[in-house]
Structure formats: C-alpha cells, structure tokens
Amino acid sequence: MGRTVPSFRMVLEGEIARWKGFAEALPIGSDKEAFEELMNSCRCYASAAGAAVRPIVSEVMFMAILLAQQKEIGRNKAQLEKLEVGNSHKQ
C-alpha cells in the first residue's frame, strides 16, 4: 500500500485548528471576525499555496494574509482617490 500525502487544504485546516486557542481568547466582536477573515484569506489562496515547492504552512498563511491585506489597501486607496476627486470638483 502506498502512502497518502495530505492535500495542502487538509494541512492548512490542521494549522488553522492549531490556532483555535488563540481565536477563542480574542475578545468577542471585531477581533474574532477579523481573525476569521484572515483564515478565510488563507483558504482562498490554498490552491496557489499547494503549488509552492515544499511550503511551510505558516509562511504560506502569512503570504495569503499579506496578499488579501494588500488588495484591501488597493481598494481603499482607489475609493479614497475617488472621494478626493469628487470633493475637489465641489470646491
């Protein structure tokens, strides 16, 4: 019988489960929601992470979180620029 290698998604979910104590210790509300959003960011990039050569799971998680944050920063900048342009036309 051959060995079965767990998929990256399975490994990722295991790593996320290891953060359960941290997540449970967070204050109820926005901190817990933010943590879950970060973990969902990791899940969104699981396919790309699986393509990495011998990934260290926590490094891939941090990269996924950074990518999601960078995209959010870009969206916020674009929205801010629209507001600034709109306000400059009103003056």
PyMOL Python script that loads the backbone (N, CA, C, O; Angstrom):
from pymol import cmd

cmd.read_pdbstr("""\
ATOM      1  N   MET A   1       0.827  -1.180   0.000  1.00  0.00           N
ATOM      2  CA  MET A   1       0.000   0.000   0.000  1.00  0.00           C
ATOM      3  C   MET A   1       0.875   1.249   0.000  1.00  0.00           C
ATOM      4  O   MET A   1       1.867   1.318   0.726  1.00  0.00           O
ATOM      5  N   GLY A   2       0.512   2.225  -0.805  1.00  0.00           N
ATOM      6  CA  GLY A   2       1.277   3.464  -0.875  1.00  0.00           C
ATOM      7  C   GLY A   2       0.879   4.435   0.229  1.00  0.00           C
ATOM      8  O   GLY A   2      -0.194   4.337   0.823  1.00  0.00           O
ATOM      9  N   ARG A   3       1.776   5.367   0.477  1.00  0.00           N
ATOM     10  CA  ARG A   3       1.460   6.403   1.462  1.00  0.00           C
ATOM     11  C   ARG A   3       0.543   7.425   0.825  1.00  0.00           C
ATOM     12  O   ARG A   3       0.605   7.690  -0.376  1.00  0.00           O
ATOM     13  N   THR A   4      -0.293   7.981   1.646  1.00  0.00           N
ATOM     14  CA  THR A   4      -1.124   9.058   1.142  1.00  0.00           C
ATOM     15  C   THR A   4      -0.575  10.371   1.673  1.00  0.00           C
ATOM     16  O   THR A   4      -0.331  10.522   2.870  1.00  0.00           O
ATOM     17  N   VAL A   5      -0.390  11.298   0.781  1.00  0.00           N
ATOM     18  CA  VAL A   5       0.091  12.621   1.164  1.00  0.00           C
ATOM     19  C   VAL A   5      -1.132  13.517   1.310  1.00  0.00           C
ATOM     20  O   VAL A   5      -1.930  13.636   0.380  1.00  0.00           O
ATOM     21  N   PRO A   6      -1.284  14.145   2.467  1.00  0.00           N
ATOM     22  CA  PRO A   6      -2.458  15.006   2.638  1.00  0.00           C
ATOM     23  C   PRO A   6      -2.392  16.201   1.691  1.00  0.00           C
ATOM     24  O   PRO A   6      -1.314  16.710   1.386  1.00  0.00           O
ATOM     25  N   SER A   7      -3.551  16.632   1.236  1.00  0.00           N
ATOM     26  CA  SER A   7      -3.594  17.808   0.364  1.00  0.00           C
ATOM     27  C   SER A   7      -3.201  19.040   1.177  1.00  0.00           C
ATOM     28  O   SER A   7      -3.245  19.035   2.408  1.00  0.00           O
ATOM     29  N   PHE A   8      -2.820  20.086   0.465  1.00  0.00           N
ATOM     30  CA  PHE A   8      -2.445  21.306   1.176  1.00  0.00           C
ATOM     31  C   PHE A   8      -3.630  21.844   1.959  1.00  0.00           C
ATOM     32  O   PHE A   8      -3.464  22.362   3.063  1.00  0.00           O
ATOM     33  N   ARG A   9      -4.822  21.724   1.397  1.00  0.00           N
ATOM     34  CA  ARG A   9      -6.009  22.210   2.111  1.00  0.00           C
ATOM     35  C   ARG A   9      -6.182  21.500   3.450  1.00  0.00           C
ATOM     36  O   ARG A   9      -6.539  22.127   4.448  1.00  0.00           O
ATOM     37  N   MET A  10      -5.931  20.203   3.471  1.00  0.00           N
ATOM     38  CA  MET A  10      -6.041  19.451   4.724  1.00  0.00           C
ATOM     39  C   MET A  10      -4.989  19.925   5.727  1.00  0.00           C
ATOM     40  O   MET A  10      -5.283  20.101   6.910  1.00  0.00           O
ATOM     41  N   VAL A  11      -3.775  20.129   5.250  1.00  0.00           N
ATOM     42  CA  VAL A  11      -2.698  20.610   6.121  1.00  0.00           C
ATOM     43  C   VAL A  11      -3.037  22.007   6.639  1.00  0.00           C
ATOM     44  O   VAL A  11      -2.829  22.307   7.814  1.00  0.00           O
ATOM     45  N   LEU A  12      -3.557  22.854   5.755  1.00  0.00           N
ATOM     46  CA  LEU A  12      -3.936  24.209   6.134  1.00  0.00           C
ATOM     47  C   LEU A  12      -5.007  24.193   7.217  1.00  0.00           C
ATOM     48  O   LEU A  12      -4.899  24.912   8.210  1.00  0.00           O
ATOM     49  N   GLU A  13      -6.031  23.382   7.031  1.00  0.00           N
ATOM     50  CA  GLU A  13      -7.102  23.309   8.033  1.00  0.00           C
ATOM     51  C   GLU A  13      -6.554  22.825   9.373  1.00  0.00           C
ATOM     52  O   GLU A  13      -7.008  23.268  10.429  1.00  0.00           O
ATOM     53  N   GLY A  14      -5.581  21.919   9.332  1.00  0.00           N
ATOM     54  CA  GLY A  14      -4.939  21.479  10.569  1.00  0.00           C
ATOM     55  C   GLY A  14      -4.202  22.614  11.259  1.00  0.00           C
ATOM     56  O   GLY A  14      -4.259  22.755  12.481  1.00  0.00           O
ATOM     57  N   GLU A  15      -3.510  23.419  10.467  1.00  0.00           N
ATOM     58  CA  GLU A  15      -2.784  24.571  11.019  1.00  0.00           C
ATOM     59  C   GLU A  15      -3.761  25.587  11.597  1.00  0.00           C
ATOM     60  O   GLU A  15      -3.528  26.133  12.676  1.00  0.00           O
ATOM     61  N   ILE A  16      -4.845  25.840  10.887  1.00  0.00           N
ATOM     62  CA  ILE A  16      -5.864  26.771  11.383  1.00  0.00           C
ATOM     63  C   ILE A  16      -6.445  26.246  12.693  1.00  0.00           C
ATOM     64  O   ILE A  16      -6.682  27.022  13.619  1.00  0.00           O
ATOM     65  N   ALA A  17      -6.675  24.946  12.778  1.00  0.00           N
ATOM     66  CA  ALA A  17      -7.208  24.345  14.005  1.00  0.00           C
ATOM     67  C   ALA A  17      -6.248  24.549  15.180  1.00  0.00           C
ATOM     68  O   ALA A  17      -6.683  24.694  16.322  1.00  0.00           O
ATOM     69  N   ARG A  18      -4.957  24.561  14.901  1.00  0.00           N
ATOM     70  CA  ARG A  18      -3.980  24.777  15.971  1.00  0.00           C
ATOM     71  C   ARG A  18      -4.032  26.207  16.521  1.00  0.00           C
ATOM     72  O   ARG A  18      -3.526  26.466  17.614  1.00  0.00           O
ATOM     73  N   TRP A  19      -4.626  27.115  15.788  1.00  0.00           N
ATOM     74  CA  TRP A  19      -4.791  28.496  16.243  1.00  0.00           C
ATOM     75  C   TRP A  19      -6.101  28.689  17.012  1.00  0.00           C
ATOM     76  O   TRP A  19      -6.427  29.807  17.409  1.00  0.00           O
ATOM     77  N   LYS A  20      -6.848  27.612  17.221  1.00  0.00           N
ATOM     78  CA  LYS A  20      -8.170  27.698  17.857  1.00  0.00           C
ATOM     79  C   LYS A  20      -8.102  28.364  19.234  1.00  0.00           C
ATOM     80  O   LYS A  20      -8.937  29.209  19.553  1.00  0.00           O
ATOM     81  N   GLY A  21      -7.114  27.989  20.048  1.00  0.00           N
ATOM     82  CA  GLY A  21      -6.992  28.584  21.379  1.00  0.00           C
ATOM     83  C   GLY A  21      -6.799  30.086  21.317  1.00  0.00           C
ATOM     84  O   GLY A  21      -7.385  30.830  22.104  1.00  0.00           O
ATOM     85  N   PHE A  22      -5.975  30.528  20.378  1.00  0.00           N
ATOM     86  CA  PHE A  22      -5.757  31.963  20.185  1.00  0.00           C
ATOM     87  C   PHE A  22      -7.066  32.637  19.787  1.00  0.00           C
ATOM     88  O   PHE A  22      -7.432  33.675  20.338  1.00  0.00           O
ATOM     89  N   ALA A  23      -7.761  32.042  18.831  1.00  0.00           N
ATOM     90  CA  ALA A  23      -9.014  32.620  18.341  1.00  0.00           C
ATOM     91  C   ALA A  23     -10.049  32.709  19.455  1.00  0.00           C
ATOM     92  O   ALA A  23     -10.772  33.700  19.563  1.00  0.00           O
ATOM     93  N   GLU A  24     -10.117  31.676  20.278  1.00  0.00           N
ATOM     94  CA  GLU A  24     -11.102  31.671  21.364  1.00  0.00           C
ATOM     95  C   GLU A  24     -10.766  32.698  22.440  1.00  0.00           C
ATOM     96  O   GLU A  24     -11.664  33.174  23.134  1.00  0.00           O
ATOM     97  N   ALA A  25      -9.501  33.044  22.590  1.00  0.00           N
ATOM     98  CA  ALA A  25      -9.094  34.015  23.604  1.00  0.00           C
ATOM     99  C   ALA A  25      -9.306  35.459  23.153  1.00  0.00           C
ATOM    100  O   ALA A  25      -9.211  36.380  23.964  1.00  0.00           O
ATOM    101  N   LEU A  26      -9.590  35.660  21.873  1.00  0.00           N
ATOM    102  CA  LEU A  26      -9.828  37.015  21.374  1.00  0.00           C
ATOM    103  C   LEU A  26     -11.134  37.555  21.938  1.00  0.00           C
ATOM    104  O   LEU A  26     -12.065  36.791  22.191  1.00  0.00           O
ATOM    105  N   PRO A  27     -11.206  38.874  22.137  1.00  0.00           N
ATOM    106  CA  PRO A  27     -12.468  39.458  22.587  1.00  0.00           C
ATOM    107  C   PRO A  27     -13.569  39.212  21.551  1.00  0.00           C
ATOM    108  O   PRO A  27     -13.317  39.178  20.346  1.00  0.00           O
ATOM    109  N   ILE A  28     -14.766  39.046  22.043  1.00  0.00           N
ATOM    110  CA  ILE A  28     -15.908  38.827  21.150  1.00  0.00           C
ATOM    111  C   ILE A  28     -16.098  40.078  20.299  1.00  0.00           C
ATOM    112  O   ILE A  28     -15.937  41.201  20.779  1.00  0.00           O
ATOM    113  N   GLY A  29     -16.438  39.873  19.051  1.00  0.00           N
ATOM    114  CA  GLY A  29     -16.721  41.003  18.176  1.00  0.00           C
ATOM    115  C   GLY A  29     -15.743  41.122  17.034  1.00  0.00           C
ATOM    116  O   GLY A  29     -15.427  40.144  16.357  1.00  0.00           O
ATOM    117  N   SER A  30     -15.265  42.348  16.828  1.00  0.00           N
ATOM    118  CA  SER A  30     -14.487  42.630  15.625  1.00  0.00           C
ATOM    119  C   SER A  30     -13.166  41.866  15.569  1.00  0.00           C
ATOM    120  O   SER A  30     -12.709  41.529  14.477  1.00  0.00           O
ATOM    121  N   ASP A  31     -12.540  41.583  16.711  1.00  0.00           N
ATOM    122  CA  ASP A  31     -11.287  40.824  16.682  1.00  0.00           C
ATOM    123  C   ASP A  31     -11.515  39.406  16.172  1.00  0.00           C
ATOM    124  O   ASP A  31     -10.759  38.909  15.338  1.00  0.00           O
ATOM    125  N   LYS A  32     -12.557  38.764  16.675  1.00  0.00           N
ATOM    126  CA  LYS A  32     -12.864  37.395  16.224  1.00  0.00           C
ATOM    127  C   LYS A  32     -13.228  37.396  14.742  1.00  0.00           C
ATOM    128  O   LYS A  32     -12.802  36.519  13.989  1.00  0.00           O
ATOM    129  N   GLU A  33     -14.014  38.383  14.331  1.00  0.00           N
ATOM    130  CA  GLU A  33     -14.404  38.485  12.921  1.00  0.00           C
ATOM    131  C   GLU A  33     -13.175  38.710  12.044  1.00  0.00           C
ATOM    132  O   GLU A  33     -13.045  38.097  10.984  1.00  0.00           O
ATOM    133  N   ALA A  34     -12.281  39.580  12.482  1.00  0.00           N
ATOM    134  CA  ALA A  34     -11.065  39.860  11.712  1.00  0.00           C
ATOM    135  C   ALA A  34     -10.206  38.605  11.606  1.00  0.00           C
ATOM    136  O   ALA A  34      -9.652  38.319  10.544  1.00  0.00           O
ATOM    137  N   PHE A  35     -10.092  37.857  12.698  1.00  0.00           N
ATOM    138  CA  PHE A  35      -9.303  36.624  12.670  1.00  0.00           C
ATOM    139  C   PHE A  35      -9.900  35.638  11.673  1.00  0.00           C
ATOM    140  O   PHE A  35      -9.169  35.018  10.900  1.00  0.00           O
ATOM    141  N   GLU A  36     -11.209  35.489  11.687  1.00  0.00           N
ATOM    142  CA  GLU A  36     -11.853  34.552  10.757  1.00  0.00           C
ATOM    143  C   GLU A  36     -11.674  35.015   9.312  1.00  0.00           C
ATOM    144  O   GLU A  36     -11.502  34.189   8.417  1.00  0.00           O
ATOM    145  N   GLU A  37     -11.711  36.323   9.079  1.00  0.00           N
ATOM    146  CA  GLU A  37     -11.454  36.844   7.729  1.00  0.00           C
ATOM    147  C   GLU A  37     -10.041  36.494   7.279  1.00  0.00           C
ATOM    148  O   GLU A  37      -9.831  36.133   6.121  1.00  0.00           O
ATOM    149  N   LEU A  38      -9.071  36.599   8.188  1.00  0.00           N
ATOM    150  CA  LEU A  38      -7.691  36.249   7.848  1.00  0.00           C
ATOM    151  C   LEU A  38      -7.574  34.773   7.496  1.00  0.00           C
ATOM    152  O   LEU A  38      -6.892  34.412   6.536  1.00  0.00           O
ATOM    153  N   MET A  39      -8.236  33.921   8.268  1.00  0.00           N
ATOM    154  CA  MET A  39      -8.180  32.483   7.982  1.00  0.00           C
ATOM    155  C   MET A  39      -8.874  32.174   6.655  1.00  0.00           C
ATOM    156  O   MET A  39      -8.444  31.290   5.915  1.00  0.00           O
ATOM    157  N   ASN A  40      -9.944  32.903   6.360  1.00  0.00           N
ATOM    158  CA  ASN A  40     -10.609  32.719   5.067  1.00  0.00           C
ATOM    159  C   ASN A  40      -9.706  33.169   3.924  1.00  0.00           C
ATOM    160  O   ASN A  40      -9.745  32.593   2.837  1.00  0.00           O
ATOM    161  N   SER A  41      -8.890  34.200   4.165  1.00  0.00           N
ATOM    162  CA  SER A  41      -7.913  34.620   3.156  1.00  0.00           C
ATOM    163  C   SER A  41      -6.953  33.483   2.860  1.00  0.00           C
ATOM    164  O   SER A  41      -6.603  33.238   1.705  1.00  0.00           O
ATOM    165  N   CYS A  42      -6.532  32.795   3.900  1.00  0.00           N
ATOM    166  CA  CYS A  42      -5.635  31.646   3.712  1.00  0.00           C
ATOM    167  C   CYS A  42      -6.310  30.582   2.865  1.00  0.00           C
ATOM    168  O   CYS A  42      -5.691  30.003   1.972  1.00  0.00           O
ATOM    169  N   ARG A  43      -7.569  30.331   3.146  1.00  0.00           N
ATOM    170  CA  ARG A  43      -8.305  29.311   2.388  1.00  0.00           C
ATOM    171  C   ARG A  43      -8.436  29.710   0.917  1.00  0.00           C
ATOM    172  O   ARG A  43      -8.374  28.858   0.030  1.00  0.00           O
ATOM    173  N   CYS A  44      -8.617  31.006   0.664  1.00  0.00           N
ATOM    174  CA  CYS A  44      -8.770  31.476  -0.721  1.00  0.00           C
ATOM    175  C   CYS A  44      -7.516  31.231  -1.557  1.00  0.00           C
ATOM    176  O   CYS A  44      -7.608  31.025  -2.767  1.00  0.00           O
ATOM    177  N   TYR A  45      -6.353  31.253  -0.923  1.00  0.00           N
ATOM    178  CA  TYR A  45      -5.098  31.076  -1.644  1.00  0.00           C
ATOM    179  C   TYR A  45      -4.538  29.666  -1.516  1.00  0.00           C
ATOM    180  O   TYR A  45      -3.375  29.433  -1.846  1.00  0.00           O
ATOM    181  N   ALA A  46      -5.340  28.731  -1.045  1.00  0.00           N
ATOM    182  CA  ALA A  46      -4.850  27.364  -0.818  1.00  0.00           C
ATOM    183  C   ALA A  46      -4.368  26.709  -2.106  1.00  0.00           C
ATOM    184  O   ALA A  46      -3.381  25.974  -2.084  1.00  0.00           O
ATOM    185  N   SER A  47      -5.034  26.955  -3.213  1.00  0.00           N
ATOM    186  CA  SER A  47      -4.604  26.339  -4.476  1.00  0.00           C
ATOM    187  C   SER A  47      -3.222  26.834  -4.887  1.00  0.00           C
ATOM    188  O   SER A  47      -2.372  26.043  -5.298  1.00  0.00           O
ATOM    189  N   ALA A  48      -3.000  28.136  -4.776  1.00  0.00           N
ATOM    190  CA  ALA A  48      -1.686  28.692  -5.112  1.00  0.00           C
ATOM    191  C   ALA A  48      -0.633  28.175  -4.139  1.00  0.00           C
ATOM    192  O   ALA A  48       0.491  27.867  -4.536  1.00  0.00           O
ATOM    193  N   ALA A  49      -0.997  28.083  -2.883  1.00  0.00           N
ATOM    194  CA  ALA A  49      -0.048  27.597  -1.873  1.00  0.00           C
ATOM    195  C   ALA A  49       0.342  26.153  -2.132  1.00  0.00           C
ATOM    196  O   ALA A  49       1.489  25.763  -1.915  1.00  0.00           O
ATOM    197  N   GLY A  50      -0.605  25.370  -2.594  1.00  0.00           N
ATOM    198  CA  GLY A  50      -0.318  23.976  -2.902  1.00  0.00           C
ATOM    199  C   GLY A  50       0.680  23.829  -4.033  1.00  0.00           C
ATOM    200  O   GLY A  50       1.329  22.791  -4.165  1.00  0.00           O
ATOM    201  N   ALA A  51       0.806  24.871  -4.854  1.00  0.00           N
ATOM    202  CA  ALA A  51       1.752  24.829  -5.971  1.00  0.00           C
ATOM    203  C   ALA A  51       3.168  25.207  -5.538  1.00  0.00           C
ATOM    204  O   ALA A  51       4.119  25.019  -6.296  1.00  0.00           O
ATOM    205  N   ALA A  52       3.311  25.738  -4.326  1.00  0.00           N
ATOM    206  CA  ALA A  52       4.639  26.107  -3.825  1.00  0.00           C
ATOM    207  C   ALA A  52       5.447  24.836  -3.572  1.00  0.00           C
ATOM    208  O   ALA A  52       4.901  23.803  -3.184  1.00  0.00           O
ATOM    209  N   VAL A  53       6.727  24.930  -3.795  1.00  0.00           N
ATOM    210  CA  VAL A  53       7.604  23.787  -3.570  1.00  0.00           C
ATOM    211  C   VAL A  53       7.878  23.675  -2.071  1.00  0.00           C
ATOM    212  O   VAL A  53       8.416  24.597  -1.459  1.00  0.00           O
ATOM    213  N   ARG A  54       7.506  22.550  -1.496  1.00  0.00           N
ATOM    214  CA  ARG A  54       7.715  22.275  -0.065  1.00  0.00           C
ATOM    215  C   ARG A  54       7.342  23.470   0.805  1.00  0.00           C
ATOM    216  O   ARG A  54       8.204  24.011   1.498  1.00  0.00           O
ATOM    217  N   PRO A  55       6.095  23.891   0.789  1.00  0.00           N
ATOM    218  CA  PRO A  55       5.728  25.079   1.556  1.00  0.00           C
ATOM    219  C   PRO A  55       5.764  24.828   3.064  1.00  0.00           C
ATOM    220  O   PRO A  55       5.438  23.740   3.538  1.00  0.00           O
ATOM    221  N   ILE A  56       6.160  25.842   3.790  1.00  0.00           N
ATOM    222  CA  ILE A  56       5.994  25.851   5.239  1.00  0.00           C
ATOM    223  C   ILE A  56       4.634  26.494   5.458  1.00  0.00           C
ATOM    224  O   ILE A  56       4.414  27.642   5.072  1.00  0.00           O
ATOM    225  N   VAL A  57       3.736  25.765   6.068  1.00  0.00           N
ATOM    226  CA  VAL A  57       2.332  26.170   6.115  1.00  0.00           C
ATOM    227  C   VAL A  57       2.163  27.571   6.693  1.00  0.00           C
ATOM    228  O   VAL A  57       1.431  28.380   6.123  1.00  0.00           O
ATOM    229  N   SER A  58       2.812  27.873   7.795  1.00  0.00           N
ATOM    230  CA  SER A  58       2.622  29.194   8.396  1.00  0.00           C
ATOM    231  C   SER A  58       3.112  30.306   7.465  1.00  0.00           C
ATOM    232  O   SER A  58       2.507  31.377   7.423  1.00  0.00           O
ATOM    233  N   GLU A  59       4.187  30.074   6.726  1.00  0.00           N
ATOM    234  CA  GLU A  59       4.671  31.090   5.783  1.00  0.00           C
ATOM    235  C   GLU A  59       3.651  31.328   4.681  1.00  0.00           C
ATOM    236  O   GLU A  59       3.418  32.469   4.282  1.00  0.00           O
ATOM    237  N   VAL A  60       3.048  30.266   4.193  1.00  0.00           N
ATOM    238  CA  VAL A  60       2.028  30.400   3.152  1.00  0.00           C
ATOM    239  C   VAL A  60       0.815  31.140   3.708  1.00  0.00           C
ATOM    240  O   VAL A  60       0.231  31.983   3.026  1.00  0.00           O
ATOM    241  N   MET A  61       0.439  30.825   4.944  1.00  0.00           N
ATOM    242  CA  MET A  61      -0.686  31.528   5.567  1.00  0.00           C
ATOM    243  C   MET A  61      -0.401  33.022   5.654  1.00  0.00           C
ATOM    244  O   MET A  61      -1.258  33.842   5.325  1.00  0.00           O
ATOM    245  N   PHE A  62       0.806  33.375   6.098  1.00  0.00           N
ATOM    246  CA  PHE A  62       1.147  34.792   6.223  1.00  0.00           C
ATOM    247  C   PHE A  62       1.164  35.481   4.861  1.00  0.00           C
ATOM    248  O   PHE A  62       0.734  36.629   4.748  1.00  0.00           O
ATOM    249  N   MET A  63       1.653  34.802   3.831  1.00  0.00           N
ATOM    250  CA  MET A  63       1.664  35.384   2.490  1.00  0.00           C
ATOM    251  C   MET A  63       0.232  35.603   1.997  1.00  0.00           C
ATOM    252  O   MET A  63      -0.067  36.639   1.402  1.00  0.00           O
ATOM    253  N   ALA A  64      -0.643  34.644   2.238  1.00  0.00           N
ATOM    254  CA  ALA A  64      -2.041  34.792   1.828  1.00  0.00           C
ATOM    255  C   ALA A  64      -2.684  35.978   2.536  1.00  0.00           C
ATOM    256  O   ALA A  64      -3.418  36.754   1.926  1.00  0.00           O
ATOM    257  N   ILE A  65      -2.402  36.109   3.819  1.00  0.00           N
ATOM    258  CA  ILE A  65      -2.942  37.233   4.585  1.00  0.00           C
ATOM    259  C   ILE A  65      -2.392  38.547   4.041  1.00  0.00           C
ATOM    260  O   ILE A  65      -3.140  39.512   3.883  1.00  0.00           O
ATOM    261  N   LEU A  66      -1.095  38.594   3.755  1.00  0.00           N
ATOM    262  CA  LEU A  66      -0.498  39.810   3.193  1.00  0.00           C
ATOM    263  C   LEU A  66      -1.120  40.168   1.846  1.00  0.00           C
ATOM    264  O   LEU A  66      -1.397  41.338   1.581  1.00  0.00           O
ATOM    265  N   LEU A  67      -1.337  39.177   1.002  1.00  0.00           N
ATOM    266  CA  LEU A  67      -1.960  39.439  -0.300  1.00  0.00           C
ATOM    267  C   LEU A  67      -3.365  40.006  -0.133  1.00  0.00           C
ATOM    268  O   LEU A  67      -3.736  40.969  -0.804  1.00  0.00           O
ATOM    269  N   ALA A  68      -4.142  39.406   0.761  1.00  0.00           N
ATOM    270  CA  ALA A  68      -5.501  39.894   0.991  1.00  0.00           C
ATOM    271  C   ALA A  68      -5.475  41.323   1.536  1.00  0.00           C
ATOM    272  O   ALA A  68      -6.277  42.159   1.122  1.00  0.00           O
ATOM    273  N   GLN A  69      -4.559  41.604   2.458  1.00  0.00           N
ATOM    274  CA  GLN A  69      -4.445  42.948   3.016  1.00  0.00           C
ATOM    275  C   GLN A  69      -4.016  43.952   1.948  1.00  0.00           C
ATOM    276  O   GLN A  69      -4.521  45.074   1.908  1.00  0.00           O
ATOM    277  N   GLN A  70      -3.086  43.550   1.086  1.00  0.00           N
ATOM    278  CA  GLN A  70      -2.623  44.442   0.026  1.00  0.00           C
ATOM    279  C   GLN A  70      -3.757  44.771  -0.941  1.00  0.00           C
ATOM    280  O   GLN A  70      -3.897  45.912  -1.380  1.00  0.00           O
ATOM    281  N   LYS A  71      -4.561  43.768  -1.268  1.00  0.00           N
ATOM    282  CA  LYS A  71      -5.710  44.018  -2.142  1.00  0.00           C
ATOM    283  C   LYS A  71      -6.678  44.993  -1.480  1.00  0.00           C
ATOM    284  O   LYS A  71      -7.210  45.886  -2.140  1.00  0.00           O
ATOM    285  N   GLU A  72      -6.908  44.826  -0.182  1.00  0.00           N
ATOM    286  CA  GLU A  72      -7.807  45.722   0.549  1.00  0.00           C
ATOM    287  C   GLU A  72      -7.241  47.141   0.578  1.00  0.00           C
ATOM    288  O   GLU A  72      -7.990  48.104   0.417  1.00  0.00           O
ATOM    289  N   ILE A  73      -5.951  47.279   0.777  1.00  0.00           N
ATOM    290  CA  ILE A  73      -5.313  48.599   0.752  1.00  0.00           C
ATOM    291  C   ILE A  73      -5.515  49.247  -0.615  1.00  0.00           C
ATOM    292  O   ILE A  73      -5.830  50.434  -0.702  1.00  0.00           O
ATOM    293  N   GLY A  74      -5.334  48.471  -1.676  1.00  0.00           N
ATOM    294  CA  GLY A  74      -5.542  48.996  -3.029  1.00  0.00           C
ATOM    295  C   GLY A  74      -6.968  49.467  -3.251  1.00  0.00           C
ATOM    296  O   GLY A  74      -7.194  50.524  -3.841  1.00  0.00           O
ATOM    297  N   ARG A  75      -7.929  48.683  -2.779  1.00  0.00           N
ATOM    298  CA  ARG A  75      -9.337  49.084  -2.912  1.00  0.00           C
ATOM    299  C   ARG A  75      -9.606  50.355  -2.115  1.00  0.00           C
ATOM    300  O   ARG A  75     -10.300  51.254  -2.591  1.00  0.00           O
ATOM    301  N   ASN A  76      -9.063  50.432  -0.914  1.00  0.00           N
ATOM    302  CA  ASN A  76      -9.268  51.626  -0.084  1.00  0.00           C
ATOM    303  C   ASN A  76      -8.634  52.863  -0.714  1.00  0.00           C
ATOM    304  O   ASN A  76      -9.221  53.945  -0.683  1.00  0.00           O
ATOM    305  N   LYS A  77      -7.440  52.710  -1.286  1.00  0.00           N
ATOM    306  CA  LYS A  77      -6.781  53.836  -1.950  1.00  0.00           C
ATOM    307  C   LYS A  77      -7.607  54.323  -3.132  1.00  0.00           C
ATOM    308  O   LYS A  77      -7.785  55.527  -3.316  1.00  0.00           O
ATOM    309  N   ALA A  78      -8.111  53.391  -3.929  1.00  0.00           N
ATOM    310  CA  ALA A  78      -8.917  53.768  -5.092  1.00  0.00           C
ATOM    311  C   ALA A  78     -10.181  54.501  -4.652  1.00  0.00           C
ATOM    312  O   ALA A  78     -10.573  55.497  -5.261  1.00  0.00           O
ATOM    313  N   GLN A  79     -10.805  54.010  -3.605  1.00  0.00           N
ATOM    314  CA  GLN A  79     -12.024  54.650  -3.108  1.00  0.00           C
ATOM    315  C   GLN A  79     -11.708  56.040  -2.550  1.00  0.00           C
ATOM    316  O   GLN A  79     -12.470  56.982  -2.768  1.00  0.00           O
ATOM    317  N   LEU A  80     -10.606  56.172  -1.844  1.00  0.00           N
ATOM    318  CA  LEU A  80     -10.195  57.464  -1.298  1.00  0.00           C
ATOM    319  C   LEU A  80      -9.903  58.457  -2.420  1.00  0.00           C
ATOM    320  O   LEU A  80     -10.284  59.624  -2.332  1.00  0.00           O
ATOM    321  N   GLU A  81      -9.233  58.000  -3.467  1.00  0.00           N
ATOM    322  CA  GLU A  81      -8.939  58.878  -4.601  1.00  0.00           C
ATOM    323  C   GLU A  81     -10.221  59.360  -5.267  1.00  0.00           C
ATOM    324  O   GLU A  81     -10.315  60.523  -5.660  1.00  0.00           O
ATOM    325  N   LYS A  82     -11.211  58.475  -5.396  1.00  0.00           N
ATOM    326  CA  LYS A  82     -12.500  58.888  -5.967  1.00  0.00           C
ATOM    327  C   LYS A  82     -13.148  59.963  -5.105  1.00  0.00           C
ATOM    328  O   LYS A  82     -13.677  60.950  -5.617  1.00  0.00           O
ATOM    329  N   LEU A  83     -13.102  59.761  -3.796  1.00  0.00           N
ATOM    330  CA  LEU A  83     -13.694  60.747  -2.888  1.00  0.00           C
ATOM    331  C   LEU A  83     -12.954  62.076  -2.964  1.00  0.00           C
ATOM    332  O   LEU A  83     -13.579  63.137  -2.942  1.00  0.00           O
ATOM    333  N   GLU A  84     -11.635  62.027  -3.052  1.00  0.00           N
ATOM    334  CA  GLU A  84     -10.846  63.256  -3.135  1.00  0.00           C
ATOM    335  C   GLU A  84     -11.132  64.001  -4.431  1.00  0.00           C
ATOM    336  O   GLU A  84     -11.244  65.227  -4.424  1.00  0.00           O
ATOM    337  N   VAL A  85     -11.251  63.286  -5.535  1.00  0.00           N
ATOM    338  CA  VAL A  85     -11.566  63.917  -6.822  1.00  0.00           C
ATOM    339  C   VAL A  85     -12.962  64.525  -6.764  1.00  0.00           C
ATOM    340  O   VAL A  85     -13.178  65.644  -7.228  1.00  0.00           O
ATOM    341  N   GLY A  86     -13.904  63.787  -6.194  1.00  0.00           N
ATOM    342  CA  GLY A  86     -15.268  64.299  -6.064  1.00  0.00           C
ATOM    343  C   GLY A  86     -15.327  65.546  -5.212  1.00  0.00           C
ATOM    344  O   GLY A  86     -16.059  66.482  -5.535  1.00  0.00           O
ATOM    345  N   ASN A  87     -14.578  65.576  -4.140  1.00  0.00           N
ATOM    346  CA  ASN A  87     -14.557  66.745  -3.256  1.00  0.00           C
ATOM    347  C   ASN A  87     -13.855  67.928  -3.900  1.00  0.00           C
ATOM    348  O   ASN A  87     -14.243  69.070  -3.651  1.00  0.00           O
ATOM    349  N   SER A  88     -12.837  67.698  -4.719  1.00  0.00           N
ATOM    350  CA  SER A  88     -12.130  68.815  -5.357  1.00  0.00           C
ATOM    351  C   SER A  88     -13.015  69.484  -6.408  1.00  0.00           C
ATOM    352  O   SER A  88     -12.876  70.681  -6.663  1.00  0.00           O
ATOM    353  N   HIS A  89     -13.925  68.719  -7.021  1.00  0.00           N
ATOM    354  CA  HIS A  89     -14.839  69.304  -8.010  1.00  0.00           C
ATOM    355  C   HIS A  89     -15.912  70.149  -7.334  1.00  0.00           C
ATOM    356  O   HIS A  89     -16.441  71.078  -7.945  1.00  0.00           O
ATOM    357  N   LYS A  90     -16.234  69.844  -6.101  1.00  0.00           N
ATOM    358  CA  LYS A  90     -17.268  70.582  -5.376  1.00  0.00           C
ATOM    359  C   LYS A  90     -16.753  71.925  -4.882  1.00  0.00           C
ATOM    360  O   LYS A  90     -17.540  72.841  -4.643  1.00  0.00           O
ATOM    361  N   GLN A  91     -15.443  72.050  -4.728  1.00  0.00           N
ATOM    362  CA  GLN A  91     -14.890  73.293  -4.157  1.00  0.00           C
ATOM    363  C   GLN A  91     -14.667  74.339  -5.187  1.00  0.00           C
ATOM    364  O   GLN A  91     -14.208  75.435  -4.864  1.00  0.00           O
TER     365      GLN A  91
END
""", "prot")
cmd.dss("prot")
cmd.show_as("cartoon", "prot")
cmd.util.cbc("prot")
cmd.orient("prot")
